């Protein structure tokens, strides 16, 4: 049997091997961190895209109050204008369970469905018009709630803001 030589201190090749192993370990950890960051960025982008898709129909539904020309019976010589609440569905899907909030009154208006491209006009009295500040050519946004074709409940606020109504709050 031949004795195995034992060197008292590491050789240069041992240091090079240890350095390469450590560098490879750091590279692996770095690649993992970069991959995790890219995954989070993609997930955030996908979430924003899903949110845009969820809001795509709802953002095309809006309402306002203004003075509009009122339809007259055939043969009438003069047209009449009156203040009206108007809700317009510019989307390509119907909206359901529309509730128009009438400020200053104790009653709201309810519509079962507004078809794609459709609108609902509700003529208002002069006291409603005064309360809302409707007059002349002024357009005033109105508050209303509706359910889109994906059964998501939305609230369009008096400043035109669009907010999703949580299911427990909407009663659906």
Residue pairs with C-beta under 8 A, 6 or more apart in sequence:
54 150
54 152
54 164
55 162
56 91
57 91
57 92
57 93
57 95
57 148
57 149
57 150
58 146
58 148
58 152
58 154
58 162
58 164
59 162
60 89
60 90
60 91
61 87
61 88
61 89
61 90
61 91
61 95
61 114
61 146
61 148
61 154
61 156
62 87
62 88
62 90
62 141
62 156
62 160
63 85
63 86
63 87
63 88
63 100
63 141
63 142
63 143
63 144
63 156
64 85
64 86
64 139
64 140
64 141
64 142
65 83
65 84
65 85
65 86
65 124
65 128
65 129
65 132
65 134
65 139
65 140
65 141
65 142
66 83
66 84
66 86
66 134
66 137
66 138
66 139
66 140
67 81
67 82
67 83
67 84
67 129
67 134
67 135
67 136
67 137
67 138
68 81
68 82
68 83
68 84
68 86
68 121
69 79
69 80
69 81
70 79
70 80
70 81
70 82
70 84
70 123
72 78
72 79
72 80
82 123
82 124
83 123
83 124
83 125
83 126
83 128
83 129
83 132
83 134
83 135
84 121
84 122
84 123
84 124
85 100
85 102
85 109
85 120
85 121
85 122
85 124
85 142
86 119
86 120
86 121
86 122
87 98
87 100
87 111
87 114
87 119
87 120
87 142
87 144
87 146
88 118
88 119
89 95
89 114
89 115
89 116
89 117
89 118
89 119
90 117
91 116
91 148
92 116
92 117
93 116
93 148
93 149
94 113
94 114
94 115
94 116
94 149
95 113
95 114
95 146
95 147
95 148
95 149
96 112
96 113
96 146
96 147
96 148
96 149
97 110
97 111
97 112
97 145
97 146
97 147
97 153
98 110
98 111
98 112
98 113
98 114
98 120
98 144
98 145
98 146
99 108
99 109
99 110
99 144
99 145
99 146
100 108
100 109
100 110
100 111
100 120
100 122
100 142
100 143
100 144
101 108
101 142
101 143
101 144
101 145
102 108
102 109
102 124
102 128
103 131
103 132
103 143
103 158
104 127
104 128
104 131
104 132
105 128
109 122
111 120
114 120
114 146
124 132
124 134
128 134
129 135
132 140
132 142
133 140
134 140
141 156
141 157
141 158
141 159
141 160
142 156
142 158
143 155
143 156
143 157
143 158
144 155
144 156
145 153
145 154
145 155
145 156
145 165
145 170
146 153
146 154
146 156
147 153
147 154
147 170
147 172
148 154
151 172
152 164
153 164
153 165
153 167
153 170
153 172
154 162
154 163
154 164
154 165
155 162
155 163
155 164
155 165
156 162
157 163
